[in-house]
Amino acid sequence: MDGIAYVLYGLAKGVIAPLMLFAGRVIEKLSTMLYPLYQAYEQVIYPEDKYEEIFAWHLRLPEIATIVSFPVIGYFLDYVYNRPEHYRLVFLFSGLFSVVTVAYLGFFLPSVGREERISPEGFTFKVGEFKVLLTFEALLTLAWGLAPEFILINYVVFVLHKTVFEVTLIAVASSLMRIIGTYASERVPKRKGFYAIAFGMFLNAFYTLTMALAPPFWLALTVYAIGDFGNALWFPFYRSWIFKIIPKERTSEFHAAISSYNRLIGLITPFVAGALASIHATLPYGASLVLFLMAGAMFWVLPRMGKKTQASPI
């Protein structure tokens, strides 16, 4: 579905351009409804004792591709092929290339048999853990909703008067730090997983604090990359923890419910961000800072309160 959306973006020209852009965006939004199915597939197919390692590679491989491709794409689209028709061709190629991705998924990924869908007997679902999960998801969704990536792009392009090339430099620096973060996560003992999640949140808090002070370009690039290092550090432990507390026979339902929960929260964040920005331009970053600190503090104090469970990474 994402491939179809990109093809529509590539066909956006003349009087039909608004229609093509709108249709592509709608299809993109609809495609995100299917993402929980992939998470459910991951939970069933991956061995539990390898979750952290697998999720580190889950982050690492796309970032390696970004480091290789984004500087080239940014340079050519900014200095060589910088006309609207060139951008449309890039979208068309990206959309058509999705055929290769679909073929790979269909022919090479293993199917899930019935015996793999049944969770072990004796599994106990703990309501308290799910409450922690929902609280963290709410804090994280609100925090990123108040300081999304496009705000950074707007700041770089329209406030600092930089170009697409500088935006790709931020993407490359962030990818490099994510890769480093995945290797760092593999050196963190599993029993320290909650602390790794908390530390990652604190690094994102540092990013939002700096952005609230309207930094110059190179400082914005640096702190954004540091924040992404934190994301790569905490993600494997958090995803592993989620998979261990959700029973496999209900995995699709739970992942879909969490996704819907996040979308519901996401509906209100633009209004909150707009209201805060009307008071002061950088106030959304300040609110995001508080939310990241709350999320980090929650996972920092959990092990100290003795919240050690069979599903905990610590």
C-alpha positions as CSV (number, residue, x, y, z in Angstrom):
1,M,0.0,0.0,0.0
2,D,2.9,2.4,0.7
3,G,4.2,1.6,-2.8
4,I,0.8,2.6,-4.3
5,A,1.0,5.8,-2.3
6,Y,4.4,6.7,-3.7
7,V,3.3,6.0,-7.2
8,L,0.4,8.4,-6.7
9,Y,2.8,11.1,-5.4
10,G,4.9,10.5,-8.5
11,L,1.8,11.2,-10.6
12,A,0.9,14.4,-8.8
13,K,1.1,16.9,-11.6
14,G,-1.0,19.8,-12.8
15,V,-4.7,20.1,-11.8
16,I,-4.8,16.5,-10.4
17,A,-1.8,17.1,-8.1
18,P,-3.9,17.9,-5.0
19,L,-6.1,14.8,-5.6
20,M,-3.1,12.5,-6.1
21,L,-1.4,13.8,-3.0
22,F,-4.6,13.4,-0.9
23,A,-5.2,9.9,-2.2
24,G,-1.6,8.9,-1.6
25,R,-1.7,10.2,2.0
26,V,-5.0,8.4,2.7
27,I,-3.5,5.1,1.5
28,E,-0.4,5.7,3.6
29,K,-2.6,6.2,6.6
30,L,-4.6,3.1,5.9
31,S,-1.5,1.0,5.5
32,T,-0.4,1.9,9.0
33,M,-3.5,0.0,10.3
34,L,-1.7,-3.2,9.2
35,Y,1.5,-2.6,11.0
36,P,0.4,-4.4,14.2
37,L,0.2,-7.6,12.1
38,Y,3.9,-7.4,11.4
39,Q,4.6,-6.9,15.1
40,A,2.4,-9.9,15.9
41,Y,4.3,-12.0,13.3
42,E,7.6,-10.9,14.9
43,Q,6.5,-12.0,18.3
44,V,5.5,-15.4,17.1
45,I,8.4,-16.2,14.8
46,Y,11.4,-14.9,16.8
47,P,12.9,-17.0,19.6
48,E,12.4,-15.3,23.0
49,D,16.0,-15.7,24.1
50,K,17.2,-13.7,21.1
51,Y,14.7,-10.8,21.2
52,E,17.2,-8.1,22.2
53,E,19.8,-9.1,19.6
54,I,17.2,-9.4,16.8
55,F,15.7,-6.0,17.5
56,A,19.1,-4.5,17.5
57,W,19.6,-5.8,13.9
58,H,16.0,-4.7,13.2
59,L,17.2,-1.1,13.8
60,R,20.7,-1.5,12.4
61,L,20.1,-2.7,8.9
62,P,17.8,0.2,7.7
63,E,20.2,2.7,9.2
64,I,23.1,1.3,7.3
65,A,21.1,1.7,4.1
66,T,20.3,5.3,5.1
67,I,23.9,6.2,5.6
68,V,24.8,4.8,2.1
69,S,21.9,6.3,0.2
70,F,20.8,9.5,1.8
71,P,23.9,11.7,1.1
72,V,23.8,10.7,-2.5
73,I,20.0,11.3,-2.8
74,G,20.3,14.6,-1.0
75,Y,23.2,15.8,-3.1
76,F,21.6,14.9,-6.5
77,L,18.1,16.2,-5.5
78,D,19.5,19.5,-4.2
79,Y,22.3,20.3,-6.7
80,V,21.8,18.2,-9.9
81,Y,18.2,17.0,-10.4
82,N,16.3,19.6,-8.5
83,R,13.2,20.1,-10.7
84,P,9.7,18.9,-9.6
85,E,9.7,16.2,-12.3
86,H,12.8,14.8,-10.8
87,Y,11.2,14.5,-7.4
88,R,8.2,12.8,-9.0
89,L,10.4,10.3,-10.7
90,V,12.0,9.4,-7.4
91,F,8.6,8.7,-5.9
92,L,7.6,6.6,-8.9
93,F,10.8,4.5,-8.7
94,S,10.3,4.1,-4.9
95,G,6.7,3.0,-5.4
96,L,7.5,0.5,-8.2
97,F,10.5,-0.9,-6.2
98,S,8.0,-2.0,-3.5
99,V,7.2,-4.9,-5.9
100,V,10.6,-6.4,-4.9
101,T,9.8,-6.0,-1.2
102,V,6.4,-7.7,-1.6
103,A,8.0,-10.6,-3.6
104,Y,10.6,-11.0,-0.8
105,L,8.0,-11.1,1.9
106,G,5.9,-13.6,-0.1
107,F,8.7,-16.0,-1.1
108,F,11.3,-15.9,1.7
109,L,9.7,-15.2,5.0
110,P,8.6,-18.3,6.9
111,S,4.9,-19.0,7.5
112,V,3.5,-19.4,10.9
113,G,2.1,-22.8,11.7
114,R,-0.7,-23.5,14.2
115,E,1.6,-25.0,16.7
116,E,3.7,-21.8,16.7
117,R,0.6,-19.7,17.5
118,I,-0.1,-21.4,20.9
119,S,1.6,-19.9,23.9
120,P,3.1,-22.1,26.6
121,E,0.8,-23.4,29.3
122,G,1.0,-21.6,32.6
123,F,1.5,-18.2,31.1
124,T,0.1,-15.5,33.4
125,F,-0.8,-12.1,32.1
126,K,-0.1,-9.4,34.6
127,V,-2.5,-6.4,34.6
128,G,0.0,-4.2,36.4
129,E,2.6,-4.7,33.7
130,F,0.1,-3.7,31.0
131,K,-0.8,-0.5,32.9
132,V,2.9,0.4,32.9
133,L,3.0,-0.3,29.2
134,L,-0.1,1.9,28.4
135,T,1.3,4.7,30.6
136,F,4.6,4.6,28.8
137,E,3.0,4.5,25.4
138,A,0.9,7.5,26.2
139,L,3.9,9.5,27.5
140,L,6.0,8.6,24.4
141,T,3.2,9.3,21.9
142,L,2.5,12.7,23.5
143,A,6.2,13.5,23.7
144,W,6.9,12.8,20.1
145,G,3.6,14.3,19.0
146,L,4.5,17.6,20.5
147,A,8.0,17.5,18.9
148,P,7.7,15.6,15.7
149,E,10.4,15.3,13.0
150,F,8.7,17.7,10.6
151,I,9.1,20.4,13.2
152,L,12.8,19.9,13.1
153,I,12.8,20.0,9.3
154,N,10.7,23.2,9.3
155,Y,13.2,24.7,11.7
156,V,16.2,23.8,9.6
157,V,14.7,24.9,6.3
158,F,12.7,27.9,7.2
159,V,14.3,29.3,10.3
160,L,18.0,28.4,9.7
161,H,17.5,28.7,5.9
162,K,19.2,25.5,5.1
163,T,18.5,23.1,2.2
164,V,17.5,19.5,1.6
165,F,21.1,18.5,1.7
166,E,21.4,19.7,5.3
167,V,18.3,17.8,6.2
168,T,19.8,14.6,4.7
169,L,23.0,15.3,6.8
170,I,20.8,15.2,9.9
171,A,19.3,11.9,8.7
172,V,22.8,10.4,8.1
173,A,24.1,11.6,11.5
174,S,21.1,10.2,13.2
175,S,21.4,6.8,11.4
176,L,25.1,6.6,12.3
177,M,24.2,7.2,16.0
178,R,21.4,4.7,15.8
179,I,23.9,2.1,14.5
180,I,26.3,2.9,17.4
181,G,23.3,2.7,19.8
182,T,22.4,-0.8,18.6
183,Y,25.9,-2.1,19.4
184,A,25.8,-0.3,22.7
185,S,22.5,-2.0,23.6
186,E,24.1,-5.4,23.0
187,R,26.6,-4.6,25.7
188,V,24.0,-3.7,28.3
189,P,23.1,-6.7,30.6
190,K,19.5,-7.8,30.2
191,R,19.0,-7.3,33.9
192,K,19.7,-3.6,33.3
193,G,17.1,-3.3,30.5
194,F,14.8,-0.9,32.4
195,Y,17.7,1.4,33.1
196,A,18.6,1.4,29.4
197,I,15.0,2.4,28.6
198,A,15.2,5.2,31.1
199,F,18.5,6.5,29.9
200,G,17.2,6.6,26.3
201,M,14.3,8.8,27.5
202,F,16.7,11.1,29.3
203,L,18.7,11.5,26.1
204,N,15.6,12.5,24.2
205,A,14.8,15.0,27.0
206,F,18.2,16.5,26.4
207,Y,17.3,16.9,22.7
208,T,14.0,18.6,23.4
209,L,15.7,20.9,25.9
210,T,18.3,22.0,23.4
211,M,15.7,22.5,20.6
212,A,13.6,24.7,23.0
213,L,16.6,27.1,23.1
214,A,16.6,27.5,19.2
215,P,20.1,26.1,18.6
216,P,22.3,26.7,15.4
217,F,22.3,24.0,12.8
218,W,25.3,21.9,13.9
219,L,24.1,21.8,17.5
220,A,20.6,20.8,16.3
221,L,22.2,18.0,14.2
222,T,24.2,16.9,17.2
223,V,21.5,16.7,19.8
224,Y,19.0,15.1,17.4
225,A,21.6,12.4,16.7
226,I,22.2,11.9,20.4
227,G,18.5,11.5,20.9
228,D,18.4,8.8,18.2
229,F,21.3,7.0,19.9
230,G,19.0,6.9,22.9
231,N,16.2,5.5,20.8
232,A,18.4,2.7,19.5
233,L,19.6,2.0,23.0
234,W,16.1,1.5,24.6
235,F,14.1,0.1,21.7
236,P,15.4,-3.6,21.8
237,F,14.8,-3.9,25.6
238,Y,11.3,-2.3,25.4
239,R,10.2,-4.4,22.4
240,S,11.5,-7.5,24.1
241,W,9.6,-6.6,27.3
242,I,6.4,-6.0,25.4
243,F,6.6,-9.4,23.6
244,K,7.2,-11.2,26.9
245,I,4.2,-9.7,28.7
246,I,1.7,-10.2,25.8
247,P,0.4,-13.8,25.4
248,K,1.1,-15.1,21.9
249,E,-2.4,-16.5,21.4
250,R,-3.7,-12.9,21.7
251,T,-0.8,-11.1,20.1
252,S,-2.6,-9.6,17.1
253,E,-5.4,-8.3,19.3
254,F,-3.0,-6.7,21.8
255,H,-0.8,-5.0,19.2
256,A,-3.8,-3.7,17.3
257,A,-5.3,-2.4,20.6
258,I,-2.0,-0.6,21.5
259,S,-1.9,0.9,18.0
260,S,-5.4,2.2,18.3
261,Y,-4.7,3.6,21.7
262,N,-1.7,5.5,20.3
263,R,-3.7,6.8,17.4
264,L,-6.4,8.1,19.8
265,I,-3.8,9.9,21.8
266,G,-2.3,11.2,18.5
267,L,-5.6,12.9,17.6
268,I,-5.3,15.4,20.4
269,T,-1.6,16.2,20.2
270,P,-1.9,18.6,17.3
271,F,-4.4,20.7,19.3
272,V,-2.2,20.6,22.4
273,A,0.9,21.6,20.4
274,G,-1.0,24.4,18.7
275,A,-2.3,25.8,21.9
276,L,1.2,25.6,23.5
277,A,2.8,27.2,20.4
278,S,0.3,30.1,20.6
279,I,1.6,30.9,24.0
280,H,5.3,30.6,23.1
281,A,6.9,29.1,19.9
282,T,9.2,26.7,21.8
283,L,6.7,25.7,24.5
284,P,5.8,22.4,22.8
285,Y,9.4,21.4,23.1
286,G,9.3,22.3,26.8
287,A,6.2,20.1,27.3
288,S,7.9,17.3,25.4
289,L,10.9,17.6,27.7
290,V,8.6,17.1,30.7
291,L,7.0,14.0,29.2
292,F,10.3,12.4,28.3
293,L,11.6,13.0,31.8
294,M,8.4,11.4,33.2
295,A,8.8,8.3,30.9
296,G,12.4,7.9,31.9
297,A,11.7,8.3,35.6
298,M,9.0,5.7,35.4
299,F,11.4,3.0,34.2
300,W,14.2,4.2,36.4
301,V,12.2,3.7,39.6
302,L,10.5,0.5,38.6
303,P,13.4,-1.8,39.5
304,R,14.0,0.2,42.7
305,M,10.4,-0.5,43.7
306,G,10.9,-4.2,43.3
307,K,8.8,-4.5,40.1
308,K,10.7,-7.6,39.0
309,T,8.5,-10.0,37.0
310,Q,8.9,-13.1,34.8
311,A,8.6,-10.8,31.8
312,S,10.9,-8.0,33.0
313,P,14.2,-7.5,31.2
314,I,16.0,-6.8,34.5
